[in-house]
Amino acid sequence: MKKDSIKRLRVKNYREAIIQNICRDFNMSPIIAKAYYRQIEIYFEEHLTNRLQPGQITYEAVSKEEPAGKPISRCLKKAVVLTLNHGEDLELLEKQGLTICRRKRIIRIAEEARSQGAYLTCEDLAVILTTSESTIKRDVKVLKGEGLVVPLRGRMKDIGRTISHKVEVVEMLLENYQFTEIERITRHSEKSIERYLKDFTQVAILADKKLSLQEIRQIVGVSKNLVQEYLDLCESAMKDPFKRKKLREILQQMQEPVKKNSRRSK
């Protein structure tokens, strides 16, 4: 077959047809239309071609890189694969009932989203598990009481009235939990835990120097709400003999490097 014939046959496919439609409908050159087609093809690959196993669904969740306060409509979304039904669920449902099974699903689904670079919300979980938002919030509260932290967007980004996850981590340190235990329970890295502890001790030290809440916020570089929560934690810790002792130990340990450096500078 002649080369010209081969060339004509090669453009008789859905790809070239779509590119031709883009050229016509949006008044674009073939080069620009091809670039748009390729980019749209990439979007479809990212969002619509996940290979699902039985019992799994895909869900568009907000990327965990998106900050608090940004409108959801403007946030970057990520297509995540969630295991709605697992092989163990039926056995759990039979032996321990619907409520325990649902809470197990909440932890699993939230962790799956987090591991794929996104955070779910209570609203998301209510839709996915076909229940009310109040039920999800109640389950999350019960799980928290059992020492299980559910990585939801509101908690991880300090949105709303819930106690910051950073405060919860510091409180665990005051209760003498080890770093490895906190990492396992909260899924926070050692580096993150160290940062929360550093911010907390800075707040406590500056408050002891009678600085205002606004001054502390500016120096430490955290939100006003978080400063207040850290101050509330200090106040409650001072009422508990064990936590008071641990708090003083932590403050002393964090101030020692500062004293050593100041001596060297002299």
C-alpha positions in Angstrom: 0.0 0.0 0.0 1.2 3.5 -0.8 2.6 5.8 1.9 -0.1 8.4 1.2 -2.8 5.8 1.8 -1.2 4.7 5.1 -1.0 8.3 6.2 -4.7 8.8 5.5 -5.7 5.7 7.3 -3.7 6.7 10.4 -5.8 9.8 11.0 -9.0 7.8 10.8 -9.3 7.2 14.6 -11.2 8.6 17.6 -8.2 10.6 18.7 -7.8 12.5 15.5 -11.6 13.0 15.3 -11.7 14.6 18.8 -8.7 16.8 18.0 -10.5 17.9 14.8 -13.6 18.8 16.8 -11.5 20.8 19.3 -10.0 22.7 16.4 -13.4 23.5 15.0 -15.4 24.1 18.2 -12.7 26.3 20.0 -11.0 27.8 16.9 -7.6 26.3 17.8 -4.7 25.3 15.7 -4.0 21.6 15.3 -0.9 21.9 17.5 -2.7 23.6 20.4 -5.7 21.2 20.0 -3.3 18.2 20.3 -1.7 19.6 23.4 -5.2 20.2 25.0 -6.2 16.7 24.0 -3.2 15.1 25.6 -3.6 17.1 28.9 -7.3 16.1 29.1 -6.3 12.5 28.4 -3.9 12.7 31.4 -6.7 14.0 33.6 -8.9 11.1 32.6 -6.1 8.6 33.3 -5.7 10.1 36.8 -9.3 10.2 37.7 -11.2 7.6 35.8 -8.8 4.6 35.2 -8.3 3.3 38.7 -8.4 -0.5 38.8 -10.9 -1.5 41.4 -11.0 -4.7 43.3 -14.4 -6.1 44.4 -15.9 -4.0 47.2 -13.9 -0.9 46.3 -15.0 2.5 45.0 -13.3 5.7 43.7 -14.0 9.0 45.4 -12.9 12.5 44.8 -11.4 13.9 48.0 -9.5 17.1 48.8 -5.7 16.9 48.6 -4.0 16.9 52.0 -1.8 19.7 50.7 -4.7 22.1 50.5 -4.8 24.6 53.5 -7.6 25.3 55.8 -9.9 28.2 54.9 -9.7 27.6 51.1 -13.1 27.1 49.5 -13.6 23.4 48.6 -14.6 24.4 45.1 -11.1 25.8 44.5 -9.2 23.0 46.3 -7.3 20.4 44.3 -9.1 17.0 44.3 -7.5 13.6 44.2 -9.2 10.4 43.0 -8.7 7.8 45.8 -9.6 4.2 45.9 -11.6 3.2 49.1 -12.5 -0.2 50.3 -16.1 0.0 51.2 -16.5 -3.8 51.8 -13.7 -5.9 53.0 -13.7 -9.7 53.6 -13.5 -9.2 57.4 -16.5 -6.9 57.5 -19.1 -9.6 57.4 -17.5 -11.5 60.2 -17.2 -8.4 62.3 -20.8 -7.5 61.5 -22.0 -10.9 62.6 -19.9 -11.1 65.9 -19.9 -7.4 67.0 -22.8 -5.7 65.2 -23.3 -2.8 62.8 -21.9 0.0 65.0 -18.5 -1.7 65.5 -18.3 -2.7 61.8 -19.1 0.9 60.8 -16.3 2.3 63.0 -13.8 -0.1 61.6 -14.8 1.1 58.1 -14.4 4.7 59.1 -10.8 4.1 60.3 -9.9 2.0 57.2 -11.4 4.4 54.6 -9.9 7.5 56.2 -6.5 5.9 56.4 -6.7 4.8 52.7 -7.5 8.3 51.6 -4.7 9.7 53.7 -2.2 7.2 52.3 -3.2 8.3 48.8 -2.6 12.0 49.5 -6.1 13.2 50.5 -8.2 13.8 53.5 -11.9 12.9 53.9 -14.4 14.9 56.0 -17.3 13.7 58.2 -19.6 14.8 55.3 -17.6 12.5 52.9 -17.9 9.5 55.3 -21.6 10.1 55.8 -22.2 9.9 52.1 -19.9 6.9 51.5 -21.3 4.9 54.4 -24.9 6.2 53.8 -25.4 7.4 57.4 -25.8 10.8 59.1 -23.0 13.2 59.7 -23.9 13.3 63.4 -23.4 9.5 63.6 -20.0 9.8 62.0 -19.0 12.5 64.4 -20.2 10.4 67.4 -18.2 7.4 66.1 -15.1 9.5 65.6 -15.4 10.8 69.2 -15.8 7.2 70.6 -12.7 6.1 68.6 -10.7 9.0 69.9 -11.7 7.9 73.4 -10.2 4.5 72.6 -6.9 6.1 71.5 -7.6 5.8 67.8 -7.1 9.0 65.8 -9.2 9.2 62.5 -7.2 11.4 60.0 -10.0 13.6 58.8 -9.5 17.0 57.1 -11.1 19.0 60.0 -8.8 17.4 62.5 -5.6 17.3 60.5 -6.0 20.9 59.3 -7.3 22.3 62.6 -10.7 23.3 61.1 -13.7 23.9 63.3 -14.1 23.6 67.1 -12.5 20.2 67.6 -9.3 20.1 69.7 -6.3 20.3 67.5 -4.5 17.0 66.7 -1.3 18.9 67.7 -2.7 19.5 71.2 -3.7 15.8 71.4 -0.1 14.7 70.5 1.4 17.0 73.1 -1.0 15.8 75.8 0.0 12.2 75.0 3.6 13.3 75.7 2.6 14.8 79.0 1.0 11.4 79.8 4.4 9.8 79.2 3.6 8.1 75.9 6.8 7.3 73.9 7.4 8.8 70.5 7.0 5.4 68.8 3.7 4.9 70.5 2.4 8.3 69.4 3.6 7.6 65.8 1.7 4.3 65.8 -1.5 5.7 67.2 -1.7 9.1 65.5 0.2 8.3 62.2 2.3 11.4 62.7 6.0 11.3 61.9 8.7 11.8 64.6 9.6 15.1 62.9 6.0 16.4 63.1 5.8 15.4 66.8 9.0 17.2 67.6 7.7 20.3 65.8 4.5 20.3 67.9 6.5 19.9 71.1 8.8 22.7 70.2 5.9 25.1 69.4 4.1 24.1 72.7 7.2 24.7 74.8 7.7 28.1 73.1 4.2 29.1 73.9 4.5 27.9 77.6 7.8 29.8 78.0 6.6 33.0 76.4 3.4 32.9 78.5 5.5 32.5 81.6 7.2 35.8 80.6 3.8 37.5 80.5 3.6 38.0 76.8 0.2 38.6 75.3 -1.6 35.9 73.2 -1.1 38.0 70.1 2.6 38.5 70.8 3.0 34.7 71.3 1.2 34.0 68.1 3.5 36.3 66.1 6.7 34.9 67.6 5.8 31.2 67.4 4.1 31.5 64.0 0.9 29.4 64.8 -2.8 30.3 64.9 -4.4 32.2 67.8 -6.7 29.3 68.4 -3.7 26.9 68.7 -1.9 29.2 71.2 -5.0 29.3 73.3 -5.4 25.6 73.2 -1.7 25.1 74.3 -2.2 27.6 77.1 -5.3 25.7 78.2 -3.3 22.5 78.1 -0.6 24.0 80.3 -3.3 25.2 82.8 -4.9 21.7 83.0 -1.5 20.0 83.3 -0.5 22.1 86.3 -3.6 20.7 88.1 -2.4 17.1 87.7 0.7 16.1 89.7 2.0 13.7 87.2 1.5 16.0 84.2 2.8 19.0 86.1 6.1 17.1 86.7 6.3 15.9 83.1 5.6 19.5 81.9 8.5 20.9 84.0 10.8 18.2 82.7 10.0 19.0 79.1 10.4 22.7 79.6 13.7 22.2 81.3 15.0 19.9 78.5 13.9 22.3 75.8 15.6 25.3 77.6 18.9 23.6 78.2 20.2 23.8 74.6 19.2 27.6 74.6 21.3 28.2 77.8 24.3 26.3 76.4 24.2 28.3 73.2 24.0 31.6 75.1 27.0 30.6 77.2 29.1 29.8 74.1 28.2 33.1 72.5 29.5 35.0 75.5 
